[in-house]
Amino acid sequence: MLRRLVPALLAAAAAVVSAEPYLPGDLQAEADRLALADDREWLTLLHVEPTWYGLRRSMVDDPAFFLSPRGVHDPAAELAATIEAVLKPVEADARHAVQRFPARTAYLVRRLGLDPARLPMPRSEEFEEAYRGLGPRSAAIAFPTAYMNTPASMFGHTLLVIRSRVRTGMASQAINYAALTGEDGGVAFAVKGVLGGYPGHFSLMPYWQKLNEYSDLDQRDVWEYELALSPEDIRRMLLHVWEMRGIRSDYWFFDENCAYYLLYLIDAARPDLRLHDAAPPWVIPLDTVRILCEAGLVDEVEWRPSLATKVKARAARMPAERAARARRIALGEEPPTAAVDGDPAAAADELDLAIDYLQALRNRRKVEQAAFQPRFVGILQARARLGVPAREAISAPTDVAPDQGHRSLRLGFGGGISGDKTFISAEWRPAYHDLLDPAPGYVEGAQIDFMGIEGRWYEGDARPTLERWEAIGLRSFSPRDVFFTPPSWKVDTGITRELVGGGGHSEHHAFLDFGVGACWSLPWSGLWYATVDADLRIVDTDPSLALGLGPEIGAVVRAGPLSLNPVARWSSFVGELPADNWSIGVSGSYALHRDLAFAFDLAREATWDWLSTTAALRVNAYF
C-alpha cells in the first residue's frame, strides 16, 4: 500500500509545482542570460534598426505598438514590459497582452521553454479563431506592374497573398501595406509622400478585390511569386501580421514603403534570413522581389494579364477591320450580329474581344451600368449561339518576368567633347529605369530617374563640375490605339549646367519641366511621342525666373539590344532672360548584358544664345 502511495504523492506534488505560475523576475533573468533583447527575431518583431547616429530605433511610429514608454528606442525595456504583461492575471474587462501580442507570446514560449498551461492566458483565442477561418495553405508575393498614369504607382507595388486551403482564388486574402492619402493629388501628394507625411497601415482584404483594382481598373498585369514557406513559417508570419493590425507607421515613398514592410513580414516567418538587412536605403518593390528570389524563397512564378493586355492581344491576331468592328459593338454602335459573317471561329474571336473591351470600359467607368448590362448580355447571347469554344486571349507573357530585368542602381563612366573642350564623366543613379536602359522586364515607355547625378571634369579646369542633378525624372509614354487613348506626360526637376551667351560661360540653373502630349506605337518595335512642354528656370547669377514654352517630338526605337532615342525640342523663354532654346540629337544604348550597356549621346543645341555640339560615350553598369 505504502509502495503505491509514495509515487502517487510525488506525482501530485510535481503537478502542483508545474502548475505554479511563472515569476517575472525568473523569466527576466533567463531572458538576460540568453541575451534575448539583442536577438535578431526579437528585434524583427519590434522592427528595430540601427540609426545613422548610432542608436537603435523601431521603424514603427505608433505608441500603441509598445508596452514600455521607452520601447521605441529600447528593445530590452520592451522585452521586460512584455514579459510582465504576459504574466499578468486575466481581468474581465481588459484585453490581455497575449490577445494583443500573440507573436511576442509565442516567441517567449519558444525561447524561454515555457509551458503555456502555466500562463494566465495560454494563447490568443481571437487569433486562433481568425487563423482557422483563414485556413492558410501557402503564401505568395503579388507584384502589379507600373501604372503609367499615376506617379506613385510607376514603381509597381508588392503585397502578400495568403492562399486558403479552399483552393479557389476567391478565398485567398491579400495583406497590403499602403499610405492613407485621402483626396490629395498633384504637388501636395508628391511632397507629402516623399517627406513621410502620410500614415501607412496594413489591411486585409479578399485578393480578388485587389486583382480587380490592379488588373481591371488600372490595367496592370500582375506577377505572382509563390513563396517556399512551411506551414509553421506562415503561422509565425500571420502572428506578426495580427500584431500590426491598426498600427500606424509613417509612409515614405522611397524607403519605408510597401516593399520595406513586406520584408519584415517574411523575416518574421524566417528570422534567420534577415531579408530587410539586404535592402538598399531606397527600397523599390521590384528590388524586394529580387531579394526574395535570390534568397531561394520563390518556388514558381505566375502571370495574370490585365484586361487591357487581353484586349490588345486579341486585337493583334485578327484583321484590323474585325478589331474595329468589335470596338463598335462594345460601344453599342453596331449590333452583336454584325460579327456573324460566315466564319464562326473568327466571329467568336471578334465577340470575345468586344466582351473584354466592354468590361474594360465599364471598369474604367466609361460606360454607365444602365447601358452596360443589356449590351453585355446581348453580346454574350450572340457569342453563345456560335457554339465555338473560347480561345485564350493570351497564353504567355510577351516579356520576361520583372525580376529578370536590370538592377536599379546605375553607375556610368565615360567621356566626350562639348564645344571645343573634352571631358571625362561619372554618373550615379540610385533608381530606377529610363527609356534607354535595357528594356526586358520593364514597362515600355515608363521612366523613373530618381536622384541621379552626373559630374564632368573638363579639359583645362582645375576641378570637376556638377553637370546635372535630377531629383526626379518621369516619363509616361503609353501608346494610343483604337481601343485605349491614354495621355502621355513627363516631369523633370533638379539642377543643370547650361551654356550662356556672351563668352559661352556656364551657369547652374534650377529647373522644373513639365510636358503633356500623346504617344503611338511604331510599326516595328518602339514608340514615338509628341508633347508640349512648359519649362521653368531659376538663374543663379542674377536671381531671376525664365519661363519657356514649346514642342518636343521624339521616338524610342528598339532593334534587339540596340535602343535609340532621337529627340528634337524647341522652347521660347520669356521674362528677365528671354531666348529661343532648341536642341536636336540622338541618344542610344547597346545592352551587352542585362546589367551592362554602352551608351552614347550626340546633340546640337542652342542655350541662351550659345550654340554648341556635344558627343559623349559611356559604360553603364547596373547593381
WOUR-V909157 format. One record per residue. N is the residue number from 1. PHI is phi as a letter, one per 30 degrees, with the letter a starting at -180 (* if undefined). OMEGA is omega in radians with two decimals (999 if undefined). Layout:
N_PHI_OMEGA + N_PHI_OMEGA
//
This chain:
1_*_3.13 + 2_d_-3.11 + 3_d_3.13 + 4_d_-3.06 + 5_d_-3.09 + 6_d_3.10 + 7_e_-3.14 + 8_d_3.10 + 9_d_3.13 + 10_d_3.12 + 11_d_3.13 + 12_d_3.13 + 13_d_3.11 + 14_d_3.13 + 15_d_3.12 + 16_d_-3.13 + 17_d_-3.09 + 18_d_-3.14 + 19_d_3.14 + 20_d_-3.13 + 21_d_3.06 + 22_d_3.08 + 23_c_-3.12 + 24_e_-3.12 + 25_d_3.13 + 26_d_-3.12 + 27_d_3.12 + 28_d_3.11 + 29_d_3.13 + 30_d_3.10 + 31_d_3.09 + 32_d_-3.14 + 33_d_-3.14 + 34_d_-3.13 + 35_h_-3.09 + 36_d_3.14 + 37_d_3.11 + 38_c_-3.11 + 39_d_-3.09 + 40_e_-3.11 + 41_d_3.11 + 42_d_3.12 + 43_d_3.09 + 44_d_3.12 + 45_d_3.12 + 46_c_-3.08 + 47_h_-3.10 + 48_c_3.09 + 49_b_3.03 + 50_d_3.12 + 51_c_-3.14 + 52_d_-3.14 + 53_c_2.94 + 54_j_3.13 + 55_c_3.09 + 56_c_-3.12 + 57_a_3.05 + 58_d_3.08 + 59_d_3.10 + 60_d_-3.05 + 61_c_-3.06 + 62_d_3.12 + 63_d_-3.12 + 64_d_-3.13 + 65_d_-3.01 + 66_c_3.08 + 67_c_3.10 + 68_c_3.07 + 69_d_3.11 + 70_c_-3.00 + 71_d_-3.10 + 72_d_-3.13 + 73_c_-2.95 + 74_b_3.13 + 75_d_3.13 + 76_d_3.11 + 77_d_3.13 + 78_d_3.09 + 79_d_3.13 + 80_d_3.13 + 81_d_3.13 + 82_d_3.11 + 83_e_-3.13 + 84_d_-3.10 + 85_d_3.14 + 86_d_-3.10 + 87_c_-3.14 + 88_d_3.08 + 89_d_3.11 + 90_d_3.09 + 91_c_-3.00 + 92_d_-3.01 + 93_c_-3.11 + 94_b_3.12 + 95_d_-3.07 + 96_d_-3.14 + 97_d_3.13 + 98_d_3.08 + 99_d_-3.08 + 100_d_-3.05 + 101_b_-3.12 + 102_d_3.12 + 103_d_3.10 + 104_d_3.13 + 105_d_3.12 + 106_d_3.10 + 107_d_-3.13 + 108_d_3.12 + 109_e_-3.09 + 110_d_-3.04 + 111_d_-3.13 + 112_c_3.11 + 113_i_-3.07 + 114_d_2.99 + 115_c_-3.10 + 116_e_-3.12 + 117_d_-3.14 + 118_c_3.09 + 119_d_3.10 + 120_e_3.03 + 121_b_-3.02 + 122_d_-3.10 + 123_a_3.14 + 124_d_3.11 + 125_d_3.08 + 126_e_3.14 + 127_d_-3.09 + 128_d_3.11 + 129_d_3.11 + 130_d_-3.13 + 131_d_3.10 + 132_d_3.13 + 133_d_3.12 + 134_d_3.12 + 135_h_-3.03 + 136_d_3.09 + 137_c_-3.12 + 138_a_-3.12 + 139_b_3.13 + 140_b_2.99 + 141_c_3.07 + 142_c_-3.14 + 143_b_2.99 + 144_d_-3.11 + 145_d_-3.04 + 146_d_3.01 + 147_c_-2.88 + 148_d_-2.98 + 149_c_3.05 + 150_b_-3.10 + 151_e_-3.10 + 152_d_-3.09 + 153_c_-3.09 + 154_d_3.04 + 155_d_-2.94 + 156_i_-3.07 + 157_a_3.01 + 158_b_3.03 + 159_b_-3.08 + 160_c_3.12 + 161_c_3.08 + 162_c_3.12 + 163_d_3.13 + 164_d_3.03 + 165_d_2.99 + 166_d_-2.93 + 167_d_3.05 + 168_b_3.14 + 169_d_-3.14 + 170_d_-3.08 + 171_d_-3.13 + 172_d_-3.14 + 173_c_3.11 + 174_c_3.03 + 175_c_-2.98 + 176_b_3.01 + 177_c_-3.05 + 178_a_3.08 + 179_d_3.03 + 180_c_-3.00 + 181_c_-3.13 + 182_i_-3.12 + 183_c_-3.08 + 184_d_3.06 + 185_a_3.06 + 186_i_-3.04 + 187_d_-3.13 + 188_e_3.12 + 189_d_-3.10 + 190_d_-3.08 + 191_d_-3.11 + 192_d_3.13 + 193_d_3.14 + 194_d_-3.05 + 195_c_3.09 + 196_i_-3.08 + 197_d_-3.13 + 198_c_3.00 + 199_d_3.08 + 200_c_-3.11 + 201_b_2.95 + 202_d_3.05 + 203_b_3.11 + 204_b_-3.12 + 205_a_3.08 + 206_e_-3.08 + 207_d_-3.12 + 208_d_3.09 + 209_d_3.11 + 210_d_3.09 + 211_d_3.09 + 212_d_-3.12 + 213_d_-3.06 + 214_d_-3.02 + 215_d_-3.02 + 216_c_-3.09 + 217_d_-3.06 + 218_c_3.11 + 219_h_-3.13 + 220_c_2.99 + 221_d_-3.11 + 222_b_3.06 + 223_c_-3.13 + 224_c_-3.12 + 225_c_-3.13 + 226_d_-3.04 + 227_c_3.11 + 228_d_3.13 + 229_c_3.12 + 230_d_3.06 + 231_e_3.11 + 232_d_3.09 + 233_d_-3.11 + 234_d_3.11 + 235_d_3.11 + 236_d_-3.14 + 237_d_-3.14 + 238_d_3.02 + 239_e_3.14 + 240_d_3.08 + 241_e_3.12 + 242_e_-3.14 + 243_d_-3.10 + 244_d_3.14 + 245_d_3.07 + 246_i_-3.10 + 247_c_-3.09 + 248_c_2.93 + 249_b_3.12 + 250_d_-3.08 + 251_c_3.09 + 252_c_-3.00 + 253_d_-3.01 + 254_c_3.04 + 255_b_-3.09 + 256_d_-3.04 + 257_b_-3.10 + 258_e_-3.10 + 259_d_-3.11 + 260_d_-3.08 + 261_d_3.06 + 262_d_3.11 + 263_d_3.09 + 264_d_3.10 + 265_d_3.12 + 266_d_3.10 + 267_d_3.07 + 268_d_3.09 + 269_d_-3.11 + 270_b_-3.05 + 271_d_-3.11 + 272_d_-3.06 + 273_d_3.14 + 274_h_-3.03 + 275_d_-3.07 + 276_d_3.05 + 277_d_-3.13 + 278_d_-3.10 + 279_d_3.06 + 280_d_3.13 + 281_e_3.04 + 282_c_-3.00 + 283_c_-3.11 + 284_c_-3.13 + 285_e_-3.12 + 286_d_3.09 + 287_d_3.08 + 288_d_3.11 + 289_e_3.13 + 290_d_3.13 + 291_e_3.13 + 292_d_3.13 + 293_d_-3.10 + 294_d_3.08 + 295_d_3.14 + 296_i_-3.08 + 297_c_-3.08 + 298_c_3.13 + 299_d_-3.11 + 300_a_-3.08 + 301_b_3.12 + 302_b_-3.09 + 303_c_3.10 + 304_c_-3.12 + 305_d_3.07 + 306_d_3.08 + 307_d_3.12 + 308_d_3.11 + 309_d_3.13 + 310_d_3.14 + 311_d_-3.11 + 312_d_3.13 + 313_d_3.11 + 314_d_-3.10 + 315_d_-3.07 + 316_d_-3.07 + 317_c_3.10 + 318_b_3.11 + 319_e_-3.06 + 320_e_-3.12 + 321_d_3.08 + 322_d_3.12 + 323_d_3.13 + 324_d_3.13 + 325_d_3.07 + 326_e_3.09 + 327_d_-3.13 + 328_d_3.09 + 329_d_3.13 + 330_d_-3.14 + 331_d_-3.14 + 332_i_-3.12 + 333_d_3.06 + 334_b_3.11 + 335_d_3.12 + 336_e_-3.12 + 337_d_3.12 + 338_d_-3.13 + 339_d_-3.06 + 340_d_-3.03 + 341_b_3.05 + 342_j_3.11 + 343_c_-3.04 + 344_e_-3.12 + 345_d_3.13 + 346_d_3.11 + 347_d_3.11 + 348_d_3.09 + 349_e_-3.11 + 350_d_3.14 + 351_d_3.06 + 352_d_3.08 + 353_d_3.11 + 354_d_3.13 + 355_d_-3.13 + 356_d_-3.09 + 357_d_3.11 + 358_d_3.08 + 359_d_3.10 + 360_d_3.10 + 361_d_-3.14 + 362_d_-3.13 + 363_d_3.11 + 364_d_3.11 + 365_h_3.06 + 366_c_3.12 + 367_b_3.10 + 368_d_-3.11 + 369_e_-3.12 + 370_d_3.09 + 371_d_-3.07 + 372_d_-2.97 + 373_e_-3.13 + 374_d_3.13 + 375_d_-3.14 + 376_d_-3.14 + 377_d_3.13 + 378_d_3.12 + 379_d_3.12 + 380_d_-3.14 + 381_d_3.10 + 382_d_3.13 + 383_d_-3.11 + 384_d_-3.12 + 385_d_-3.14 + 386_d_3.12 + 387_i_-3.12 + 388_c_3.11 + 389_e_-3.13 + 390_d_3.02 + 391_c_3.12 + 392_d_-3.11 + 393_d_3.13 + 394_a_-3.00 + 395_c_-3.09 + 396_b_3.11 + 397_d_3.13 + 398_d_-3.13 + 399_b_-3.14 + 400_d_3.12 + 401_d_-3.08 + 402_e_-3.11 + 403_d_3.13 + 404_c_3.09 + 405_d_-3.12 + 406_d_3.11 + 407_d_-2.91 + 408_d_-3.10 + 409_d_3.13 + 410_b_3.00 + 411_c_3.14 + 412_b_3.12 + 413_b_-3.14 + 414_a_-3.13 + 415_a_-3.13 + 416_l_-3.14 + 417_b_3.09 + 418_b_-3.03 + 419_i_3.12 + 420_c_-3.11 + 421_c_3.00 + 422_d_-3.12 + 423_a_2.89 + 424_c_-3.02 + 425_b_3.04 + 426_b_-3.09 + 427_b_3.08 + 428_b_3.12 + 429_b_-3.09 + 430_d_-3.06 + 431_a_0.32 + 432_a_-3.12 + 433_a_3.01 + 434_b_-2.98 + 435_d_-3.06 + 436_c_3.03 + 437_d_3.11 + 438_e_-2.93 + 439_d_-3.02 + 440_e_3.12 + 441_j_-3.11 + 442_b_3.13 + 443_d_-3.14 + 444_d_3.09 + 445_i_3.14 + 446_c_3.10 + 447_b_2.92 + 448_b_2.97 + 449_c_-3.05 + 450_b_3.03 + 451_i_3.10 + 452_d_-3.13 + 453_b_3.11 + 454_b_3.06 + 455_c_3.11 + 456_b_3.03 + 457_c_-3.07 + 458_d_3.10 + 459_e_3.10 + 460_i_3.13 + 461_d_-3.11 + 462_d_-3.08 + 463_b_3.08 + 464_d_-3.12 + 465_b_3.05 + 466_d_3.11 + 467_d_-3.11 + 468_a_2.96 + 469_b_-3.10 + 470_c_3.12 + 471_d_3.09 + 472_a_3.08 + 473_b_-3.05 + 474_c_2.96 + 475_b_3.03 + 476_b_-3.14 + 477_c_-3.11 + 478_c_-3.02 + 479_d_3.06 + 480_d_3.04 + 481_b_-3.08 + 482_d_-3.08 + 483_c_-3.04 + 484_b_-3.12 + 485_b_-3.12 + 486_d_3.04 + 487_d_3.00 + 488_c_-3.09 + 489_a_3.10 + 490_a_3.10 + 491_b_3.05 + 492_b_3.05 + 493_a_-3.13 + 494_l_3.13 + 495_b_3.14 + 496_b_3.06 + 497_c_3.14 + 498_b_3.08 + 499_d_-3.10 + 500_b_-3.11 + 501_d_-3.11 + 502_i_-3.12 + 503_j_3.07 + 504_i_3.09 + 505_d_-3.10 + 506_c_3.08 + 507_b_3.02 + 508_c_-3.12 + 509_c_2.93 + 510_d_-3.06 + 511_b_2.97 + 512_b_-3.10 + 513_c_3.13 + 514_b_3.14 + 515_b_3.07 + 516_b_-3.14 + 517_a_-3.07 + 518_b_-3.06 + 519_b_3.13 + 520_b_3.09 + 521_d_3.02 + 522_d_3.13 + 523_d_3.07 + 524_c_-3.11 + 525_c_3.11 + 526_k_-3.09 + 527_a_2.99 + 528_b_-2.99 + 529_b_3.04 + 530_b_-3.13 + 531_b_2.94 + 532_c_-2.97 + 533_c_2.95 + 534_c_-3.04 + 535_b_3.10 + 536_c_3.06 + 537_b_2.98 + 538_c_-3.03 + 539_d_-2.98 + 540_d_-3.03 + 541_d_3.05 + 542_b_-2.92 + 543_e_-3.14 + 544_a_-3.14 + 545_c_3.02 + 546_b_-3.11 + 547_c_-3.11 + 548_c_3.12 + 549_b_3.13 + 550_l_-3.07 + 551_c_2.96 + 552_b_3.05 + 553_b_-3.09 + 554_a_-3.13 + 555_a_2.98 + 556_b_-3.04 + 557_c_-3.14 + 558_c_3.02 + 559_b_-3.06 + 560_i_-3.13 + 561_d_-3.11 + 562_c_3.06 + 563_b_-3.14 + 564_b_3.14 + 565_b_3.03 + 566_d_-3.07 + 567_b_2.97 + 568_b_-3.14 + 569_b_3.13 + 570_b_-3.13 + 571_b_3.11 + 572_c_-3.09 + 573_c_3.07 + 574_b_-3.12 + 575_j_-3.08 + 576_d_3.13 + 577_b_-3.08 + 578_d_3.08 + 579_a_2.99 + 580_c_3.13 + 581_c_3.09 + 582_a_3.06 + 583_a_3.05 + 584_b_-3.08 + 585_a_3.14 + 586_b_3.00 + 587_c_-3.12 + 588_a_3.07 + 589_b_3.09 + 590_b_-3.06 + 591_d_3.04 + 592_d_-3.07 + 593_a_3.10 + 594_e_-3.03 + 595_c_3.11 + 596_a_-3.11 + 597_a_2.91 + 598_c_3.12 + 599_b_3.13 + 600_b_3.05 + 601_b_3.07 + 602_b_-3.04 + 603_b_2.96 + 604_c_-3.03 + 605_b_3.04 + 606_c_3.12 + 607_b_3.07 + 608_h_3.05 + 609_i_3.07 + 610_b_-3.09 + 611_c_-3.12 + 612_b_3.06 + 613_b_-3.14 + 614_b_3.02 + 615_b_-3.07 + 616_b_3.09 + 617_b_3.14 + 618_a_3.04 + 619_c_3.11 + 620_c_3.07 + 621_c_-3.05 + 622_c_-3.07 + 623_b_999
//
